[in-house]
Amino acid sequence: MKKRIKRSYRIAKYVVYRQTIVEPIDNLWTFIGAFAGISAIGLIQKSGLSLHDSVFLIGSFGATAVLVFGATNSPLAQPRNLIGGHFLSAVIGVTAYKLFPDNMWLSSALAVSTAIVLMQITRTMHPPGGATAIIANIGSEKIKLLGYYYVVFPVMTGVLILFLVALLVNNIPKNRNYPYRK
């Protein structure tokens, strides 16, 4: 039994270690990508091009940046997951809020749990999608007043900006590629 536990520990340690090894230059590209992506969204918000009360920057974009710039080869960071996961989660989040607008705990729990299951069914699992779903329920009044416009502005607009920046920045160095190709 001890041998089995030690072996499992060694394998787990190796897997975690292997997944966190990056070349020092990757840190620079991760920084450039995340900075450019979040800056682009923030500049749109600051410039007033946002059609709906300057709510372009939402928390789930930070987590998305971690995946698409810091873990480019993760299945959770791939375009299908990135775009599909946020889209489904935003629609589910708004729908849950519309069903139970006066019951935040219920609408939030329903939004996140349903979003996770739909992402599993559609194979579009993207963990920041859970945040996108809950933001539709716990966000500011500005966010809640957007209704289904929340899906377009800020969610899909921000996701597409991050996606385009990821395509550009992650394909400049020879040792990185996005979407991931073996």
C-alpha positions in Angstrom: 0.0 0.0 0.0 2.8 2.4 0.9 4.5 1.7 -2.5 1.3 2.5 -4.3 0.9 5.8 -2.4 4.5 6.8 -3.0 4.2 6.0 -6.7 1.0 8.0 -7.0 2.7 10.9 -5.2 5.7 10.8 -7.6 3.4 10.7 -10.6 1.3 13.6 -9.3 4.4 15.6 -8.5 5.8 15.0 -12.0 2.5 16.0 -13.7 2.2 19.2 -11.7 5.9 20.0 -12.2 5.7 19.3 -16.0 2.6 21.5 -16.4 4.3 24.5 -14.6 7.6 24.4 -16.4 7.9 27.3 -18.8 10.8 28.8 -20.6 11.8 32.2 -19.1 10.8 33.9 -22.4 7.3 32.5 -22.0 6.8 34.7 -19.0 7.4 37.8 -21.2 4.9 36.6 -23.8 2.4 35.8 -21.2 2.8 39.3 -19.8 2.6 40.9 -23.2 -0.6 39.0 -24.1 -2.4 39.5 -20.9 -1.5 43.2 -20.8 -2.5 43.8 -24.4 -5.8 41.9 -24.1 -7.0 43.4 -20.8 -5.7 46.8 -21.9 -7.7 46.7 -25.1 -10.9 45.9 -23.3 -10.1 48.6 -20.7 -9.4 51.2 -23.4 -12.7 50.5 -25.0 -14.4 51.0 -21.7 -12.5 54.2 -21.0 -13.1 55.6 -24.5 -16.8 55.4 -24.0 -17.3 53.1 -27.0 -19.1 50.8 -24.7 -22.7 51.2 -25.5 -23.9 50.3 -22.0 -22.6 52.3 -19.1 -18.9 51.3 -19.2 -19.1 47.7 -18.0 -16.7 46.1 -20.4 -14.2 44.9 -17.8 -15.6 42.0 -15.9 -13.8 39.7 -13.5 -14.0 36.6 -15.6 -11.8 38.2 -18.2 -8.9 38.1 -15.7 -9.2 34.3 -15.3 -9.6 33.9 -19.1 -6.4 35.8 -19.6 -4.6 33.3 -17.3 -5.7 30.5 -19.5 -5.3 31.9 -23.0 -1.9 33.6 -22.2 -0.5 31.5 -19.4 -1.7 28.0 -20.3 -2.0 28.2 -24.1 -2.0 24.4 -24.5 -4.7 23.7 -22.0 -7.9 22.2 -23.4 -9.8 24.7 -21.3 -8.1 27.6 -23.1 -8.9 26.5 -26.7 -11.1 28.7 -28.9 -14.2 26.4 -28.7 -14.0 26.4 -24.9 -13.2 30.1 -24.6 -16.0 31.3 -26.9 -18.6 28.6 -26.3 -18.1 28.5 -22.5 -18.5 32.3 -22.1 -21.4 32.5 -24.4 -23.4 29.7 -22.8 -22.6 30.9 -19.3 -23.7 34.5 -20.1 -27.0 33.3 -21.6 -27.6 31.0 -18.6 -26.6 33.7 -16.1 -29.0 36.3 -17.6 -31.8 33.7 -17.8 -31.4 32.7 -14.2 -31.5 36.3 -13.1 -34.6 36.9 -15.1 -36.3 33.9 -13.6 -35.4 34.8 -10.0 -34.5 38.5 -9.9 -35.3 38.9 -6.2 -33.5 35.8 -5.0 -29.8 36.3 -5.6 -28.6 33.1 -3.9 -31.0 31.0 -6.0 -30.4 32.7 -9.3 -26.6 32.6 -8.7 -26.6 28.9 -7.8 -28.8 28.0 -10.7 -26.7 30.0 -13.1 -23.4 28.5 -12.1 -24.5 24.9 -11.8 -26.5 24.9 -15.1 -23.6 26.7 -16.9 -21.2 24.0 -15.7 -23.5 21.1 -16.9 -24.1 22.8 -20.3 -20.4 23.3 -20.8 -19.8 19.7 -20.0 -22.5 18.5 -22.4 -21.3 20.8 -25.2 -17.6 20.1 -24.4 -17.0 23.8 -24.0 -15.7 23.8 -20.4 -14.0 27.1 -19.6 -13.8 27.7 -15.8 -14.1 31.5 -16.1 -17.5 30.8 -17.6 -18.7 30.1 -14.1 -17.7 33.6 -13.1 -19.4 35.0 -16.2 -22.7 33.3 -15.2 -22.5 34.5 -11.6 -21.6 38.1 -12.6 -24.9 38.3 -14.4 -26.6 37.8 -11.0 -24.4 39.6 -8.5 -23.0 42.3 -10.8 -23.9 46.0 -10.5 -27.3 47.3 -11.4 -25.7 48.4 -14.7 -24.9 44.8 -15.5 -28.3 43.5 -14.5 -30.1 46.2 -16.5 -28.3 45.0 -19.6 -30.4 41.8 -19.7 -29.4 39.7 -22.7 -27.3 42.6 -24.1 -24.8 41.4 -21.4 -24.1 38.4 -23.6 -22.9 40.8 -26.4 -21.6 43.7 -24.4 -19.4 43.0 -22.5 -19.1 39.2 -22.7 -18.7 38.3 -26.3 -17.0 41.5 -27.3 -14.4 41.1 -24.6 -14.0 37.4 -25.3 -13.4 38.1 -29.0 -10.8 40.8 -28.1 -9.0 38.4 -25.9 -9.2 35.7 -28.6 -7.8 37.9 -31.3 -5.0 39.1 -29.0 -4.2 35.5 -28.1 -4.1 34.5 -31.8 -1.7 37.4 -32.5 0.6 37.3 -29.4 0.8 33.5 -28.9 1.8 32.9 -32.5 4.7 35.3 -32.6 7.3 33.1 -30.8 8.2 29.8 -32.5 7.8 27.7 -29.4 4.2 28.9 -28.7 1.0 28.3 -30.7 -2.6 29.1 -30.3 -4.8 27.3 -30.8 -2.7 24.5 -29.5 -1.4 22.1 -32.2 0.5 19.0 -31.3 
